């Protein structure tokens, strides 16, 4: 029982220290900034698909 509590405490301490490192080094915003080009590609692909679908729908109605 003591061994299990010790493991849980060690995991909690490690997660706490990891969260402090992320906070102090601003790693979450650095990751978000690195993801911008990837997310723009996904967004642009979806926009092109929506525009193509809208153009096809317009051609059908005419």
C-alpha positions, 0 to 999 in steps of 0.5 A: 500500500505504501509503495502504491502511494509513493508511486502516485506521489512521484507521478503527481510531483513529476506532472507538477514539475512538468506543468511548471516547466511548460508555464515558465518556458511558455511552451504552449504558445510556442507549440501553438505558433509552430502549428499555425502553418499546419492549421492554415494548410488544413483550413485552406484545403477546406475552404477550397473544397467549400468553394468548389462545392458552392460553384458546382451547386451554382452551376446546377441551379443555372 
